[in-house]
Amino acid sequence: MTKQLNFWSFVLSTIWVLLFFVISSTGPNVYTIFGLHPHVLLLIASLLTLLIGLIGLSGMKDWKSAARSFSTIFLTLGLSAFLAFIIFFGKLAS
């Protein structure tokens, strides 16, 4: 089970990074989803993926799964920090 968590957290982290580029390149975001800004929803999703990735650390069997786990953690931590930075300074500017 933890091996599948490891794999799916890696897949989700790459999807969230690609989705960040799509959301950021669409121009001014005048739309909201469920009353939240899309970056906030992406931050929540990436934090949940980080949690799943940390649980998936126990499923490491070989160097491939270790590389997947650590890349998942680095991708989601980096994305979460960057999104928190954008959201914080975006709220200050408005």
N, CA, C and O atoms as CSV, one atom per row, in Angstrom:
chain,resi,resn,atom,element,x,y,z
A,1,MET,N,N,0.813,-1.195,0.000
A,1,MET,CA,C,0.000,0.000,0.000
A,1,MET,C,C,0.863,1.268,0.000
A,1,MET,O,O,0.569,2.227,-0.713
A,2,THR,N,N,1.940,1.259,0.815
A,2,THR,CA,C,2.779,2.451,0.864
A,2,THR,C,C,3.557,2.647,-0.429
A,2,THR,O,O,3.926,3.773,-0.763
A,3,LYS,N,N,3.814,1.553,-1.168
A,3,LYS,CA,C,4.483,1.688,-2.466
A,3,LYS,C,C,3.566,2.416,-3.440
A,3,LYS,O,O,4.029,3.232,-4.236
A,4,GLN,N,N,2.263,2.125,-3.382
A,4,GLN,CA,C,1.322,2.825,-4.242
A,4,GLN,C,C,1.188,4.285,-3.823
A,4,GLN,O,O,1.048,5.159,-4.678
A,5,LEU,N,N,1.229,4.561,-2.517
A,5,LEU,CA,C,1.190,5.946,-2.061
A,5,LEU,C,C,2.404,6.709,-2.561
A,5,LEU,O,O,2.303,7.873,-2.949
A,6,ASN,N,N,3.540,6.051,-2.549
A,6,ASN,CA,C,4.769,6.655,-3.035
A,6,ASN,C,C,4.630,7.021,-4.514
A,6,ASN,O,O,4.984,8.129,-4.917
A,7,PHE,N,N,4.125,6.107,-5.307
A,7,PHE,CA,C,3.971,6.341,-6.748
A,7,PHE,C,C,2.952,7.437,-7.021
A,7,PHE,O,O,3.224,8.356,-7.793
A,8,TRP,N,N,1.771,7.351,-6.390
A,8,TRP,CA,C,0.720,8.313,-6.678
A,8,TRP,C,C,1.030,9.698,-6.139
A,8,TRP,O,O,0.594,10.691,-6.721
A,9,SER,N,N,1.763,9.791,-5.057
A,9,SER,CA,C,2.160,11.114,-4.583
A,9,SER,C,C,3.132,11.759,-5.559
A,9,SER,O,O,3.102,12.975,-5.746
A,10,PHE,N,N,3.999,10.959,-6.187
A,10,PHE,CA,C,4.895,11.496,-7.207
A,10,PHE,C,C,4.107,11.984,-8.418
A,10,PHE,O,O,4.381,13.061,-8.949
A,11,VAL,N,N,3.138,11.201,-8.850
A,11,VAL,CA,C,2.309,11.596,-9.995
A,11,VAL,C,C,1.541,12.874,-9.677
A,11,VAL,O,O,1.486,13.786,-10.501
A,12,LEU,N,N,0.952,12.944,-8.493
A,12,LEU,CA,C,0.196,14.140,-8.115
A,12,LEU,C,C,1.096,15.364,-8.003
A,12,LEU,O,O,0.693,16.462,-8.386
A,13,SER,N,N,2.297,15.194,-7.489
A,13,SER,CA,C,3.187,16.355,-7.356
A,13,SER,C,C,3.568,16.910,-8.719
A,13,SER,O,O,3.654,18.127,-8.885
A,14,THR,N,N,3.798,16.045,-9.695
A,14,THR,CA,C,4.107,16.557,-11.033
A,14,THR,C,C,2.879,17.210,-11.673
A,14,THR,O,O,3.006,18.196,-12.400
A,15,ILE,N,N,1.702,16.665,-11.404
A,15,ILE,CA,C,0.481,17.282,-11.919
A,15,ILE,C,C,0.277,18.662,-11.314
A,15,ILE,O,O,-0.110,19.593,-12.020
A,16,TRP,N,N,0.534,18.812,-10.003
A,16,TRP,CA,C,0.335,20.111,-9.357
A,16,TRP,C,C,1.322,21.141,-9.881
A,16,TRP,O,O,0.969,22.311,-10.026
A,17,VAL,N,N,2.554,20.731,-10.169
A,17,VAL,CA,C,3.529,21.676,-10.726
A,17,VAL,C,C,3.085,22.123,-12.122
A,17,VAL,O,O,3.145,23.310,-12.443
A,18,LEU,N,N,2.646,21.186,-12.940
A,18,LEU,CA,C,2.157,21.552,-14.275
A,18,LEU,C,C,0.903,22.424,-14.186
A,18,LEU,O,O,0.746,23.367,-14.961
A,19,LEU,N,N,0.019,22.111,-13.251
A,19,LEU,CA,C,-1.189,22.912,-13.067
A,19,LEU,C,C,-0.849,24.324,-12.586
A,19,LEU,O,O,-1.529,25.286,-12.943
A,20,PHE,N,N,0.194,24.445,-11.784
A,20,PHE,CA,C,0.634,25.778,-11.361
A,20,PHE,C,C,1.047,26.609,-12.566
A,20,PHE,O,O,0.684,27.782,-12.655
A,21,PHE,N,N,1.798,26.026,-13.493
A,21,PHE,CA,C,2.215,26.763,-14.680
A,21,PHE,C,C,1.016,27.132,-15.549
A,21,PHE,O,O,0.992,28.208,-16.146
A,22,VAL,N,N,0.028,26.252,-15.623
A,22,VAL,CA,C,-1.162,26.559,-16.412
A,22,VAL,C,C,-1.954,27.697,-15.774
A,22,VAL,O,O,-2.381,28.625,-16.461
A,23,ILE,N,N,-2.147,27.621,-14.458
A,23,ILE,CA,C,-2.905,28.662,-13.762
A,23,ILE,C,C,-2.179,29.999,-13.834
A,23,ILE,O,O,-2.810,31.039,-14.025
A,24,SER,N,N,-0.874,29.977,-13.685
A,24,SER,CA,C,-0.107,31.222,-13.678
A,24,SER,C,C,-0.005,31.857,-15.054
A,24,SER,O,O,0.185,33.069,-15.154
A,25,SER,N,N,-0.125,31.084,-16.100
A,25,SER,CA,C,0.029,31.644,-17.438
A,25,SER,C,C,-1.294,32.024,-18.091
A,25,SER,O,O,-1.305,32.433,-19.252
A,26,THR,N,N,-2.400,31.899,-17.382
A,26,THR,CA,C,-3.689,32.217,-17.987
A,26,THR,C,C,-4.027,33.693,-17.921
A,26,THR,O,O,-5.107,34.088,-18.358
A,27,GLY,N,N,-3.148,34.512,-17.395
A,27,GLY,CA,C,-3.418,35.940,-17.306
A,27,GLY,C,C,-4.032,36.269,-15.961
A,27,GLY,O,O,-3.911,35.502,-15.006
A,28,PRO,N,N,-4.691,37.416,-15.893
A,28,PRO,CA,C,-5.276,37.815,-14.608
A,28,PRO,C,C,-6.371,36.837,-14.184
A,28,PRO,O,O,-7.267,36.494,-14.955
A,29,ASN,N,N,-6.266,36.415,-12.967
A,29,ASN,CA,C,-7.245,35.469,-12.447
A,29,ASN,C,C,-8.403,36.231,-11.827
A,29,ASN,O,O,-8.324,36.685,-10.685
A,30,VAL,N,N,-9.458,36.364,-12.576
A,30,VAL,CA,C,-10.641,37.051,-12.066
A,30,VAL,C,C,-11.701,36.040,-11.657
A,30,VAL,O,O,-12.805,36.421,-11.268
A,31,TYR,N,N,-11.382,34.788,-11.741
A,31,TYR,CA,C,-12.329,33.753,-11.399
A,31,TYR,C,C,-11.944,33.116,-10.073
A,31,TYR,O,O,-10.782,33.137,-9.665
A,32,THR,N,N,-12.913,32.569,-9.432
A,32,THR,CA,C,-12.673,31.829,-8.197
A,32,THR,C,C,-13.391,30.493,-8.295
A,32,THR,O,O,-14.410,30.366,-8.975
A,33,ILE,N,N,-12.854,29.521,-7.620
A,33,ILE,CA,C,-13.459,28.199,-7.589
A,33,ILE,C,C,-13.827,27.920,-6.139
A,33,ILE,O,O,-12.966,27.946,-5.259
A,34,PHE,N,N,-15.086,27.656,-5.893
A,34,PHE,CA,C,-15.578,27.388,-4.547
A,34,PHE,C,C,-15.303,28.560,-3.606
A,34,PHE,O,O,-15.151,28.359,-2.401
A,35,GLY,N,N,-15.239,29.760,-4.134
A,35,GLY,CA,C,-14.990,30.932,-3.311
A,35,GLY,C,C,-13.535,31.131,-2.939
A,35,GLY,O,O,-13.221,32.048,-2.180
A,36,LEU,N,N,-12.645,30.310,-3.443
A,36,LEU,CA,C,-11.222,30.427,-3.159
A,36,LEU,C,C,-10.459,30.700,-4.445
A,36,LEU,O,O,-10.872,30.310,-5.537
A,37,HIS,N,N,-9.353,31.371,-4.283
A,37,HIS,CA,C,-8.467,31.612,-5.419
A,37,HIS,C,C,-7.832,30.287,-5.838
A,37,HIS,O,O,-7.568,29.447,-4.978
A,38,PRO,N,N,-7.580,30.075,-7.120
A,38,PRO,CA,C,-6.983,28.809,-7.571
A,38,PRO,C,C,-5.625,28.501,-6.944
A,38,PRO,O,O,-5.285,27.333,-6.756
A,39,HIS,N,N,-4.852,29.523,-6.622
A,39,HIS,CA,C,-3.565,29.269,-5.973
A,39,HIS,C,C,-3.755,28.714,-4.562
A,39,HIS,O,O,-2.952,27.904,-4.100
A,40,VAL,N,N,-4.798,29.142,-3.887
A,40,VAL,CA,C,-5.074,28.617,-2.543
A,40,VAL,C,C,-5.473,27.148,-2.640
A,40,VAL,O,O,-5.027,26.328,-1.837
A,41,LEU,N,N,-6.300,26.818,-3.605
A,41,LEU,CA,C,-6.678,25.421,-3.790
A,41,LEU,C,C,-5.470,24.565,-4.155
A,41,LEU,O,O,-5.351,23.428,-3.698
A,42,LEU,N,N,-4.589,25.100,-4.965
A,42,LEU,CA,C,-3.384,24.377,-5.341
A,42,LEU,C,C,-2.446,24.208,-4.149
A,42,LEU,O,O,-1.777,23.182,-4.029
A,43,LEU,N,N,-2.393,25.200,-3.272
A,43,LEU,CA,C,-1.585,25.093,-2.053
A,43,LEU,C,C,-2.118,23.987,-1.150
A,43,LEU,O,O,-1.341,23.198,-0.611
A,44,ILE,N,N,-3.422,23.925,-0.984
A,44,ILE,CA,C,-4.028,22.874,-0.164
A,44,ILE,C,C,-3.749,21.501,-0.766
A,44,ILE,O,O,-3.400,20.563,-0.049
A,45,ALA,N,N,-3.903,21.387,-2.075
A,45,ALA,CA,C,-3.654,20.105,-2.741
A,45,ALA,C,C,-2.192,19.688,-2.631
A,45,ALA,O,O,-1.897,18.509,-2.436
A,46,SER,N,N,-1.279,20.642,-2.754
A,46,SER,CA,C,0.139,20.286,-2.666
A,46,SER,C,C,0.528,19.923,-1.237
A,46,SER,O,O,1.395,19.071,-1.042
A,47,LEU,N,N,-0.083,20.540,-0.241
A,47,LEU,CA,C,0.193,20.157,1.141
A,47,LEU,C,C,-0.340,18.761,1.452
A,47,LEU,O,O,0.290,18.000,2.187
A,48,LEU,N,N,-1.495,18.430,0.895
A,48,LEU,CA,C,-2.016,17.065,1.072
A,48,LEU,C,C,-1.119,16.044,0.370
A,48,LEU,O,O,-0.896,14.948,0.885
A,49,THR,N,N,-0.616,16.405,-0.790
A,49,THR,CA,C,0.303,15.522,-1.505
A,49,THR,C,C,1.607,15.365,-0.741
A,49,THR,O,O,2.199,14.286,-0.741
A,50,LEU,N,N,2.060,16.423,-0.094
A,50,LEU,CA,C,3.249,16.329,0.744
A,50,LEU,C,C,3.025,15.355,1.889
A,50,LEU,O,O,3.906,14.558,2.212
A,51,LEU,N,N,1.864,15.415,2.497
A,51,LEU,CA,C,1.535,14.487,3.577
A,51,LEU,C,C,1.510,13.044,3.078
A,51,LEU,O,O,2.029,12.147,3.743
A,52,ILE,N,N,0.914,12.822,1.921
A,52,ILE,CA,C,0.884,11.475,1.332
A,52,ILE,C,C,2.302,11.026,0.974
A,52,ILE,O,O,2.640,9.854,1.134
A,53,GLY,N,N,3.122,11.946,0.495
A,53,GLY,CA,C,4.509,11.621,0.174
A,53,GLY,C,C,5.316,11.244,1.397
A,53,GLY,O,O,6.169,10.359,1.335
A,54,LEU,N,N,5.050,11.914,2.516
A,54,LEU,CA,C,5.745,11.566,3.755
A,54,LEU,C,C,5.317,10.191,4.262
A,54,LEU,O,O,6.135,9.443,4.798
A,55,ILE,N,N,4.057,9.862,4.097
A,55,ILE,CA,C,3.586,8.523,4.458
A,55,ILE,C,C,4.200,7.486,3.518
A,55,ILE,O,O,4.529,6.378,3.942
A,56,GLY,N,N,4.353,7.844,2.256
A,56,GLY,CA,C,4.927,6.942,1.266
A,56,GLY,C,C,6.416,6.697,1.444
A,56,GLY,O,O,6.973,5.813,0.793
A,57,LEU,N,N,7.075,7.460,2.312
A,57,LEU,CA,C,8.499,7.225,2.573
A,57,LEU,C,C,8.748,5.841,3.146
A,57,LEU,O,O,9.819,5.265,2.955
A,58,SER,N,N,7.766,5.313,3.841
A,58,SER,CA,C,7.968,3.990,4.446
A,58,SER,C,C,7.907,2.879,3.398
A,58,SER,O,O,8.234,1.733,3.706
A,59,GLY,N,N,7.503,3.187,2.186
A,59,GLY,CA,C,7.414,2.186,1.134
A,59,GLY,C,C,8.639,2.123,0.239
A,59,GLY,O,O,8.582,1.542,-0.845
A,60,MET,N,N,9.745,2.710,0.674
A,60,MET,CA,C,10.951,2.693,-0.154
A,60,MET,C,C,11.589,1.307,-0.116
A,60,MET,O,O,11.882,0.776,0.955
A,61,LYS,N,N,11.798,0.733,-1.290
A,61,LYS,CA,C,12.413,-0.590,-1.404
A,61,LYS,C,C,13.770,-0.541,-2.100
A,61,LYS,O,O,14.687,-1.285,-1.751
A,62,ASP,N,N,13.884,0.348,-3.092
A,62,ASP,CA,C,15.120,0.440,-3.858
A,62,ASP,C,C,15.427,1.906,-4.138
A,62,ASP,O,O,14.762,2.802,-3.619
A,63,TRP,N,N,16.442,2.138,-4.965
A,63,TRP,CA,C,16.863,3.508,-5.206
A,63,TRP,C,C,15.846,4.284,-6.038
A,63,TRP,O,O,15.775,5.509,-5.938
A,64,LYS,N,N,15.054,3.582,-6.864
A,64,LYS,CA,C,14.041,4.271,-7.670
A,64,LYS,C,C,12.936,4.842,-6.788
A,64,LYS,O,O,12.525,5.989,-6.964
A,65,SER,N,N,12.459,4.044,-5.847
A,65,SER,CA,C,11.402,4.541,-4.969
A,65,SER,C,C,11.936,5.611,-4.030
A,65,SER,O,O,11.195,6.516,-3.646
A,66,ALA,N,N,13.214,5.527,-3.649
A,66,ALA,CA,C,13.805,6.579,-2.819
A,66,ALA,C,C,13.891,7.886,-3.601
A,66,ALA,O,O,13.600,8.958,-3.070
A,67,ALA,N,N,14.292,7.787,-4.870
A,67,ALA,CA,C,14.364,8.983,-5.707
A,67,ALA,C,C,12.976,9.583,-5.917
A,67,ALA,O,O,12.817,10.804,-5.903
A,68,ARG,N,N,11.972,8.729,-6.112
A,68,ARG,CA,C,10.599,9.203,-6.263
A,68,ARG,C,C,10.129,9.907,-4.999
A,68,ARG,O,O,9.512,10.970,-5.071
A,69,SER,N,N,10.417,9.321,-3.842
A,69,SER,CA,C,9.975,9.905,-2.574
A,69,SER,C,C,10.614,11.260,-2.334
A,69,SER,O,O,9.931,12.226,-1.993
A,70,PHE,N,N,11.920,11.330,-2.511
A,70,PHE,CA,C,12.591,12.592,-2.241
A,70,PHE,C,C,12.260,13.662,-3.273
A,70,PHE,O,O,12.179,14.843,-2.936
A,71,SER,N,N,12.069,13.264,-4.522
A,71,SER,CA,C,11.663,14.265,-5.515
A,71,SER,C,C,10.242,14.752,-5.244
A,71,SER,O,O,9.940,15.925,-5.468
A,72,THR,N,N,9.370,13.872,-4.769
A,72,THR,CA,C,8.021,14.286,-4.387
A,72,THR,C,C,8.076,15.301,-3.262
A,72,THR,O,O,7.398,16.328,-3.310
A,73,ILE,N,N,8.873,15.018,-2.259
A,73,ILE,CA,C,8.964,15.921,-1.116
A,73,ILE,C,C,9.555,17.262,-1.532
A,73,ILE,O,O,9.050,18.307,-1.121
A,74,PHE,N,N,10.611,17.256,-2.338
A,74,PHE,CA,C,11.218,18.512,-2.767
A,74,PHE,C,C,10.294,19.309,-3.685
A,74,PHE,O,O,10.208,20.531,-3.567
A,75,LEU,N,N,9.606,18.629,-4.593
A,75,LEU,CA,C,8.673,19.326,-5.486
A,75,LEU,C,C,7.534,19.974,-4.703
A,75,LEU,O,O,7.218,21.145,-4.913
A,76,THR,N,N,6.925,19.213,-3.807
A,76,THR,CA,C,5.771,19.750,-3.090
A,76,THR,C,C,6.173,20.788,-2.057
A,76,THR,O,O,5.438,21.751,-1.839
A,77,LEU,N,N,7.330,20.612,-1.412
A,77,LEU,CA,C,7.796,21.644,-0.480
A,77,LEU,C,C,8.117,22.939,-1.216
A,77,LEU,O,O,7.756,24.025,-0.763
A,78,GLY,N,N,8.791,22.819,-2.343
A,78,GLY,CA,C,9.106,24.006,-3.127
A,78,GLY,C,C,7.873,24.701,-3.654
A,78,GLY,O,O,7.760,25.926,-3.590
A,79,LEU,N,N,6.950,23.916,-4.175
A,79,LEU,CA,C,5.705,24.490,-4.697
A,79,LEU,C,C,4.885,25.123,-3.584
A,79,LEU,O,O,4.333,26.209,-3.760
A,80,SER,N,N,4.799,24.460,-2.447
A,80,SER,CA,C,4.032,25.002,-1.325
A,80,SER,C,C,4.640,26.299,-0.808
A,80,SER,O,O,3.917,27.252,-0.519
A,81,ALA,N,N,5.950,26.341,-0.693
A,81,ALA,CA,C,6.607,27.564,-0.227
A,81,ALA,C,C,6.404,28.704,-1.221
A,81,ALA,O,O,6.141,29.841,-0.829
A,82,PHE,N,N,6.526,28.393,-2.497
A,82,PHE,CA,C,6.350,29.423,-3.520
A,82,PHE,C,C,4.909,29.924,-3.560
A,82,PHE,O,O,4.670,31.124,-3.699
A,83,LEU,N,N,3.950,29.009,-3.439
A,83,LEU,CA,C,2.546,29.415,-3.430
A,83,LEU,C,C,2.211,30.227,-2.188
A,83,LEU,O,O,1.462,31.200,-2.274
A,84,ALA,N,N,2.754,29.842,-1.030
A,84,ALA,CA,C,2.515,30.615,0.191
A,84,ALA,C,C,3.090,32.018,0.051
A,84,ALA,O,O,2.485,32.988,0.507
A,85,PHE,N,N,4.252,32.128,-0.577
A,85,PHE,CA,C,4.860,33.428,-0.831
A,85,PHE,C,C,3.972,34.276,-1.741
A,85,PHE,O,O,3.740,35.454,-1.470
A,86,ILE,N,N,3.480,33.673,-2.814
A,86,ILE,CA,C,2.619,34.391,-3.765
A,86,ILE,C,C,1.326,34.826,-3.093
A,86,ILE,O,O,0.889,35.964,-3.264
A,87,ILE,N,N,0.723,33.944,-2.346
A,87,ILE,CA,C,-0.560,34.261,-1.700
A,87,ILE,C,C,-0.368,35.345,-0.649
A,87,ILE,O,O,-1.172,36.272,-0.563
A,88,PHE,N,N,0.696,35.238,0.156
A,88,PHE,CA,C,0.930,36.227,1.218
A,88,PHE,C,C,1.161,37.614,0.646
A,88,PHE,O,O,0.523,38.573,1.079
A,89,PHE,N,N,2.066,37.736,-0.325
A,89,PHE,CA,C,2.351,39.043,-0.874
A,89,PHE,C,C,1.256,39.529,-1.810
A,89,PHE,O,O,1.118,40.734,-2.022
A,90,GLY,N,N,0.485,38.623,-2.369
A,90,GLY,CA,C,-0.660,39.023,-3.177
A,90,GLY,C,C,-1.752,39.651,-2.339
A,90,GLY,O,O,-2.415,40.593,-2.773
A,91,LYS,N,N,-1.939,39.124,-1.128
A,91,LYS,CA,C,-2.931,39.708,-0.225
A,91,LYS,C,C,-2.446,41.036,0.331
A,91,LYS,O,O,-3.260,41.921,0.597
A,92,LEU,N,N,-1.140,41.197,0.512
A,92,LEU,CA,C,-0.613,42.471,0.964
A,92,LEU,C,C,-0.776,43.550,-0.090
A,92,LEU,O,O,-1.019,44.711,0.238
A,93,ALA,N,N,-0.644,43.175,-1.343
A,93,ALA,CA,C,-0.715,44.148,-2.432
A,93,ALA,C,C,-2.143,44.576,-2.735
A,93,ALA,O,O,-2.366,45.640,-3.311
A,94,SER,N,N,-3.099,43.761,-2.353
A,94,SER,CA,C,-4.488,44.129,-2.695
A,94,SER,C,C,-5.227,44.775,-1.555
A,94,SER,O,O,-6.395,45.133,-1.701
